[in-house]
Amino acid sequence: MNTLGFLLDAIIWLVIGFYIGRTFGKSHNLNFARLVTILPASIVTGLRKAGFKLRAGQFSNEEELRDAVDQASQHGLVEESEREMIQSVFELGDTLVRELMVPRTDIVWIEGNKSLRQGLSLALRSGFTRIPVIDENLDKVIGIAYVKDLARRTHEHRESELVEMVSEHIRKATFIPETKTAAELLKEMQRDQIHMAVVVDEYGGTAGLITIEDILEEIVGEIADEYDDDDLEIEWLSETTARLSARLHIEDFAEKFKIDIPESQREDVDSIGGLLAKTLGRVPIPGSTISIAGVKLTAERPVGRRHRIATVLAERIADEQETLLEQ
């Protein structure tokens, strides 16, 4: 692959200028969208002011272009954040998909035999507009369900939401090896207009899921959710109810509520979010509930682009017997 040509033609102008502005502009303020949209022009202008003419054959290798960007930055003609962005673009050629993907354990999925109503319910609760559809297990992804397809079908045929299955309204899934580079995948996604791909390991099993936003975020950095409160650990709402950070350590939770969590349930997990996922056997979404050692735990709102659960509502219950409620 011609890394230099790909960088100049596909990444700087198209990806940074168009995709990032379009993708993050939907969920973040207008000033940010405008800023990232003009970055390519400002970078190129800075290089030109530094004495570099961006014409075909100007740079014979990647290192020369890196040096050009560094010199423009040293002269104050290219912002440091822009320089870092360009360097991140170069690094995509060495970054493997498995380093950026959503791991298998964090994938929100649905069985193909679920009804359209169940599919739409999962989409609304999880916040995802595209959901992998499986057959027997997660290693058998049969397609991708688009919320707009399910919604259109139920709108045009009301009876379909109960009598038709999700598997009847799926789109073809794209499968890629976990060893593919992010730069190669981004180019393929651009060419084939693919938004999401299922990542498989060397044995053909599902290793994870990756979207075009996962790759773009590697360039611009993670965008914090405006409602994400990193300082919250535990907030008592009453004597028996508290809001917990999903990252709160299990031992701290047990201490605050003066309960004893069996070792078998604590094994391999450290946080409240991890405890929810392990007990449920799948990724928790808003409304997912379990009860453990006399405390009912309910997943609340998701945050960030990947919609991870941020807070959990903990409430003491009268029945000390542990009960697992359906997600």
C-alpha positions as CSV (number, residue, x, y, z in Angstrom):
1,M,0.0,0.0,0.0
2,N,1.2,3.5,-0.9
3,T,1.2,4.9,2.7
4,L,2.1,8.4,1.6
5,G,-0.4,8.7,-1.1
6,F,-3.1,7.2,1.1
7,L,-2.3,9.6,3.9
8,L,-2.5,12.7,1.7
9,D,-5.4,11.8,-0.5
10,A,-7.6,9.7,1.7
11,I,-7.0,10.6,5.3
12,I,-6.2,14.3,5.5
13,W,-8.7,15.5,3.0
14,L,-11.5,13.0,3.1
15,V,-11.4,11.4,6.6
16,I,-10.5,14.3,8.8
17,G,-12.3,16.9,6.7
18,F,-15.5,14.9,6.0
19,Y,-16.1,11.9,8.1
20,I,-15.0,13.4,11.5
21,G,-17.0,16.5,10.9
22,R,-20.0,14.5,10.0
23,T,-19.7,11.8,12.6
24,F,-18.9,13.8,15.7
25,G,-20.7,16.9,14.5
26,K,-24.0,15.0,15.1
27,S,-23.3,14.4,18.8
28,H,-21.1,17.4,19.7
29,N,-21.3,21.1,19.5
30,L,-21.2,23.1,16.3
31,N,-17.9,24.8,17.0
32,F,-16.2,21.4,17.3
33,A,-17.6,20.2,14.1
34,R,-16.5,23.4,12.3
35,L,-13.0,23.2,13.9
36,V,-12.3,19.6,12.7
37,T,-13.7,20.4,9.3
38,I,-11.1,23.2,8.6
39,L,-8.1,21.4,10.1
40,P,-6.9,19.9,6.8
41,A,-6.8,23.3,5.1
42,S,-4.9,24.9,8.1
43,I,-2.4,22.1,8.1
44,V,-1.7,22.4,4.4
45,T,-1.5,26.2,4.6
46,G,1.0,25.8,7.4
47,L,3.2,23.5,5.3
48,R,3.1,25.9,2.4
49,K,4.1,28.9,4.6
50,A,7.0,26.8,5.9
51,G,8.2,26.5,2.3
52,F,6.8,23.1,1.3
53,K,4.8,22.9,-1.9
54,L,2.4,20.0,-1.8
55,R,2.7,18.7,-5.3
56,A,3.0,15.3,-6.7
57,G,6.5,13.9,-6.1
58,Q,7.3,16.5,-3.5
59,F,8.0,13.9,-0.8
60,S,9.8,10.7,-1.7
61,N,9.0,8.9,1.5
62,E,6.9,9.1,4.7
63,E,9.8,10.4,6.8
64,E,10.1,13.5,4.7
65,L,6.5,14.4,5.2
66,R,6.8,13.8,8.9
67,D,9.7,16.1,9.0
68,A,7.8,18.7,7.0
69,V,4.9,18.6,9.5
70,D,7.4,18.9,12.4
71,Q,9.1,21.9,10.9
72,A,5.9,23.6,10.3
73,S,4.9,23.0,13.9
74,Q,8.2,24.4,15.1
75,H,7.6,27.5,13.2
76,G,4.2,27.9,14.7
77,L,2.5,27.4,11.4
78,V,0.8,24.2,12.4
79,E,-0.8,23.7,15.8
80,E,0.6,21.0,18.1
81,S,-2.7,19.3,18.1
82,E,-2.7,19.2,14.3
83,R,0.8,17.8,14.3
84,E,-0.2,15.0,16.7
85,M,-3.2,14.2,14.5
86,I,-1.0,13.8,11.5
87,Q,1.4,11.5,13.4
88,S,-1.6,9.5,14.6
89,V,-2.7,9.0,11.0
90,F,0.8,7.6,10.1
91,E,0.5,5.2,13.0
92,L,-2.7,3.7,11.6
93,G,-0.5,1.8,9.3
94,D,1.1,0.0,12.3
95,T,-2.1,-0.3,14.4
96,L,-3.9,-3.6,14.2
97,V,-7.7,-3.8,14.3
98,R,-7.7,-5.9,17.5
99,E,-6.2,-2.9,19.3
100,L,-9.1,-0.6,18.4
101,M,-12.1,-3.0,18.4
102,V,-14.9,-3.4,20.9
103,P,-14.0,-6.7,22.5
104,R,-16.3,-9.7,22.3
105,T,-17.3,-9.3,26.0
106,D,-18.6,-5.8,25.3
107,I,-20.7,-6.5,22.2
108,V,-24.4,-5.9,22.4
109,W,-26.1,-8.5,20.3
110,I,-29.5,-10.1,19.6
111,E,-30.7,-13.6,18.6
112,G,-32.2,-13.9,15.1
113,N,-35.3,-15.5,16.4
114,K,-36.3,-12.5,18.5
115,S,-39.4,-10.5,17.4
116,L,-39.1,-7.1,15.7
117,R,-40.5,-5.6,18.9
118,Q,-37.8,-7.2,21.0
119,G,-35.2,-5.9,18.5
120,L,-36.5,-2.4,18.7
121,S,-36.7,-2.5,22.4
122,L,-33.0,-3.6,22.7
123,A,-32.0,-0.8,20.3
124,L,-33.8,1.8,22.3
125,R,-32.5,0.7,25.6
126,S,-28.9,0.2,24.4
127,G,-28.7,3.3,22.2
128,F,-27.2,1.4,19.3
129,T,-28.6,1.8,15.8
130,R,-26.8,-1.3,14.4
131,I,-26.8,-4.5,16.3
132,P,-25.1,-7.8,15.3
133,V,-27.6,-10.7,14.9
134,I,-26.5,-14.2,16.0
135,D,-27.7,-17.7,15.5
136,E,-26.6,-20.2,18.2
137,N,-23.9,-18.1,19.8
138,L,-21.7,-15.0,19.2
139,D,-19.4,-17.0,17.0
140,K,-22.2,-17.3,14.5
141,V,-23.1,-13.8,13.4
142,I,-25.6,-14.0,10.6
143,G,-26.0,-10.3,9.9
144,I,-26.5,-6.8,11.2
145,A,-29.9,-5.4,12.2
146,Y,-30.4,-1.7,11.4
147,V,-32.9,0.0,13.6
148,K,-34.3,2.0,10.7
149,D,-35.1,-1.2,8.8
150,L,-37.0,-2.6,11.8
151,A,-38.8,0.6,12.5
152,R,-39.8,1.0,8.8
153,R,-41.2,-2.5,8.7
154,T,-43.2,-2.1,11.9
155,H,-44.5,1.3,10.8
156,E,-45.7,0.0,7.4
157,H,-47.0,-3.3,8.8
158,R,-48.0,-3.0,12.4
159,E,-48.7,-6.7,12.9
160,S,-45.1,-7.5,11.9
161,E,-43.6,-6.4,15.2
162,L,-44.9,-9.6,16.9
163,V,-45.0,-12.2,14.1
164,E,-41.8,-11.5,12.2
165,M,-38.3,-12.2,13.4
166,V,-35.2,-10.0,13.4
167,S,-33.4,-12.5,11.1
168,E,-35.9,-11.7,8.4
169,H,-34.7,-8.1,8.2
170,I,-30.9,-8.1,8.5
171,R,-28.2,-6.9,6.2
172,K,-25.0,-8.7,5.3
173,A,-22.2,-8.6,7.9
174,T,-18.6,-7.8,6.9
175,F,-16.0,-10.0,8.5
176,I,-12.3,-9.0,8.8
177,P,-9.3,-10.6,10.5
178,E,-8.0,-9.1,13.7
179,T,-4.6,-8.7,12.2
180,K,-5.7,-6.3,9.5
181,T,-4.2,-2.8,10.0
182,A,-6.5,0.1,10.8
183,A,-5.3,2.1,7.7
184,E,-6.2,-0.8,5.4
185,L,-9.6,-1.2,7.0
186,L,-10.4,2.5,6.9
187,K,-9.6,2.5,3.2
188,E,-11.9,-0.5,2.6
189,M,-14.7,1.1,4.6
190,Q,-14.4,4.3,2.6
191,R,-14.4,2.3,-0.7
192,D,-17.2,-0.1,0.1
193,Q,-19.2,2.3,2.3
194,I,-19.1,0.0,5.3
195,H,-19.8,1.4,8.7
196,M,-19.3,-1.7,10.9
197,A,-17.3,-4.9,10.7
198,V,-17.2,-8.1,12.7
199,V,-13.6,-9.0,13.8
200,V,-12.7,-12.7,13.8
201,D,-9.7,-14.4,15.3
202,E,-7.4,-17.0,13.6
203,Y,-10.0,-19.8,14.4
204,G,-12.9,-17.9,12.8
205,G,-14.5,-17.0,16.1
206,T,-15.9,-13.6,16.9
207,A,-13.1,-11.5,18.6
208,G,-14.8,-8.2,18.5
209,L,-16.6,-5.4,16.6
210,I,-15.2,-2.3,15.0
211,T,-16.8,0.8,13.4
212,I,-15.4,3.6,11.4
213,E,-15.7,5.8,14.5
214,D,-13.3,3.6,16.4
215,I,-10.7,4.3,13.8
216,L,-11.4,8.0,13.6
217,E,-11.2,8.3,17.4
218,E,-7.7,6.9,17.2
219,I,-6.8,10.0,15.2
220,V,-8.6,12.7,17.1
221,G,-8.6,11.1,20.5
222,E,-11.5,10.0,22.7
223,I,-14.4,12.4,23.0
224,A,-15.7,12.6,26.6
225,D,-19.4,12.5,27.1
226,E,-20.8,15.8,28.4
227,Y,-22.7,14.0,31.2
228,D,-19.9,11.7,32.2
229,D,-18.9,12.4,35.8
230,D,-15.6,10.9,36.6
231,D,-15.7,12.0,40.2
232,L,-18.9,10.0,41.1
233,E,-18.3,6.9,43.2
234,I,-21.3,6.7,45.4
235,E,-24.2,9.0,46.0
236,W,-26.7,8.2,48.7
237,L,-30.2,9.0,47.6
238,S,-31.8,7.6,50.8
239,E,-30.9,5.4,53.7
240,T,-31.4,2.3,51.5
241,T,-30.7,3.5,48.0
242,A,-27.5,4.8,46.3
243,R,-26.2,5.7,42.9
244,L,-22.9,4.0,42.2
245,S,-20.3,4.5,39.5
246,A,-20.1,1.4,37.3
247,R,-16.3,1.5,37.9
248,L,-16.7,1.3,41.7
249,H,-14.7,-1.6,43.1
250,I,-16.7,-4.5,44.4
251,E,-15.0,-4.5,47.8
252,D,-15.9,-0.8,48.3
253,F,-19.5,-1.6,47.3
254,A,-19.7,-4.5,49.8
255,E,-18.2,-2.3,52.5
256,K,-20.6,0.6,52.0
257,F,-23.7,-1.7,52.0
258,K,-22.2,-4.0,54.7
259,I,-22.8,-7.2,52.7
260,D,-20.8,-10.2,51.9
261,I,-20.5,-11.2,48.2
262,P,-19.6,-14.9,47.6
263,E,-16.2,-15.4,46.2
264,S,-17.6,-17.4,43.2
265,Q,-19.5,-14.3,42.1
266,R,-16.6,-11.9,42.6
267,E,-14.1,-14.1,40.7
268,D,-12.6,-12.5,37.6
269,V,-14.4,-9.1,38.1
270,D,-13.4,-6.0,40.0
271,S,-16.1,-3.4,39.4
272,I,-19.8,-3.1,39.8
273,G,-20.2,-3.0,36.0
274,G,-18.2,-6.2,35.7
275,L,-20.3,-7.9,38.3
276,L,-23.5,-7.0,36.4
277,A,-22.0,-8.3,33.1
278,K,-20.8,-11.6,34.7
279,T,-24.1,-12.3,36.5
280,L,-26.2,-11.4,33.4
281,G,-24.0,-13.3,31.0
282,R,-24.1,-10.4,28.6
283,V,-23.4,-6.7,28.3
284,P,-25.6,-4.7,30.7
285,I,-27.9,-2.0,29.1
286,P,-30.2,0.5,30.9
287,G,-32.8,-1.4,32.9
288,S,-30.7,-4.6,33.3
289,T,-31.2,-5.8,36.8
290,I,-29.8,-8.4,39.2
291,S,-30.1,-8.8,43.0
292,I,-27.2,-10.0,45.0
293,A,-26.7,-10.4,48.8
294,G,-30.0,-8.5,49.4
295,V,-29.2,-5.6,47.2
296,K,-30.9,-4.9,43.9
297,L,-28.6,-3.5,41.2
298,T,-30.1,-1.7,38.1
299,A,-28.0,-0.4,35.2
300,E,-28.8,3.2,34.5
301,R,-27.7,5.6,31.6
302,P,-25.0,4.8,29.1
303,V,-22.3,7.3,28.3
304,G,-19.8,7.9,25.5
305,R,-19.9,6.7,21.9
306,R,-19.7,3.1,22.9
307,H,-22.7,3.5,25.3
308,R,-21.0,1.9,28.3
309,I,-23.1,1.9,31.5
310,A,-21.9,4.8,33.7
311,T,-24.0,4.4,36.8
312,V,-25.9,1.7,38.7
313,L,-28.8,2.2,41.1
314,A,-28.3,0.1,44.2
315,E,-31.3,-0.6,46.5
316,R,-31.6,-2.8,49.6
317,I,-34.5,-5.3,49.2
318,A,-36.3,-7.2,51.9
319,D,-35.8,-10.6,50.3
320,E,-32.2,-11.7,51.0
321,Q,-32.4,-14.6,48.5
322,E,-30.5,-13.8,45.4
323,T,-32.6,-13.5,42.3
324,L,-31.6,-12.9,38.7
325,L,-34.1,-10.9,36.8
326,E,-34.3,-11.0,33.0
327,Q,-32.5,-8.4,31.1
